[in-house]
């Protein structure tokens, strides 16, 4: 879920503020949460025109995660994604 961190750096950056990454092990999934200091822009899955070199980040998150969403914070937002754990 490096895409979430990449998006926080690219779209959520506020000078003088960092982003926060948390990974929590739940019963059947790993929850990846990335918080940044900007409420906007909210991430959305967008169609990408042919020939574009980028813009696939949230499409990858949607394809790999069993669920994802956005939670507002007092300062900024948290984007989270649940990823299925692999059984050994």
C-alpha positions as CSV (number, residue, x, y, z in Angstrom):
1,X,0.0,0.0,0.0
2,X,2.9,2.3,-0.8
3,X,0.4,4.2,-3.0
4,X,-1.3,5.6,0.1
5,X,2.0,7.0,1.4
6,X,2.9,8.3,-2.1
7,X,-0.4,10.1,-2.4
8,X,0.1,11.7,1.0
9,X,3.4,13.1,-0.1
10,X,2.2,14.2,-3.5
11,X,-1.3,15.5,-2.7
12,X,-1.5,16.0,1.0
13,X,1.8,17.8,1.7
14,X,1.7,20.9,3.9
15,X,5.0,22.7,4.4
16,X,6.3,22.0,7.9
17,X,4.1,18.9,8.4
18,X,4.7,15.3,7.8
19,X,2.4,12.4,7.1
20,X,1.8,9.5,9.5
21,X,1.7,5.8,8.6
22,X,0.1,3.1,10.8
23,X,-0.3,-0.6,10.2
24,X,-2.7,-2.5,12.4
25,X,-3.1,-6.3,12.4
26,X,-6.8,-7.1,12.7
27,X,-8.3,-10.6,12.7
28,X,-8.4,-11.2,8.9
29,X,-6.7,-8.1,7.5
30,X,-3.9,-5.6,7.9
31,X,-5.2,-2.1,8.1
32,X,-2.9,0.5,6.5
33,X,-3.7,4.1,7.5
34,X,-1.9,7.2,6.2
35,X,-2.8,10.6,7.7
36,X,-1.8,13.9,6.2
37,X,-2.5,17.5,7.1
38,X,-4.8,18.4,4.2
39,X,-8.5,17.7,4.2
40,X,-8.6,18.2,0.4
41,X,-8.2,16.7,-2.0
42,X,-10.1,13.6,-1.1
43,X,-8.9,10.5,-2.9
44,X,-11.1,9.1,-5.6
45,X,-10.7,6.3,-8.2
46,X,-10.6,8.0,-11.6
47,X,-10.6,6.6,-15.1
48,X,-7.2,7.2,-16.6
49,X,-7.0,8.2,-20.3
50,X,-4.9,6.0,-22.6
51,X,-1.3,7.0,-22.7
52,X,-1.1,8.6,-19.3
53,X,2.0,7.8,-17.3
54,X,0.3,8.1,-13.8
55,X,-2.9,8.4,-12.0
56,X,-3.4,4.7,-11.2
57,X,-2.7,4.9,-7.5
58,X,-6.2,4.6,-6.1
59,X,-7.1,2.1,-8.8
60,X,-4.4,-0.1,-7.4
61,X,-5.6,0.4,-3.8
62,X,-9.2,-0.4,-4.9
63,X,-8.0,-3.6,-6.7
64,X,-5.8,-4.8,-3.8
65,X,-7.8,-3.8,-0.8
66,X,-10.9,-5.6,0.5
67,X,-12.2,-2.1,1.7
68,X,-10.8,1.4,1.8
69,X,-12.1,4.8,2.9
70,X,-11.3,8.3,4.2
71,X,-11.8,9.6,7.8
72,X,-11.6,13.3,8.6
73,X,-9.3,14.5,11.4
74,X,-9.1,17.7,13.3
75,X,-6.2,18.6,11.1
76,X,-6.3,16.8,7.7
77,X,-7.5,13.3,6.9
78,X,-6.7,9.6,7.2
79,X,-6.9,7.3,4.2
80,X,-7.2,3.7,5.2
81,X,-7.2,0.3,3.3
82,X,-7.7,-3.2,4.5
83,X,-5.6,-5.8,2.9
84,X,-6.1,-9.6,3.4
85,X,-3.5,-11.4,5.3
86,X,-1.8,-14.3,3.6
87,X,-2.0,-17.6,5.4
88,X,1.3,-19.3,6.0
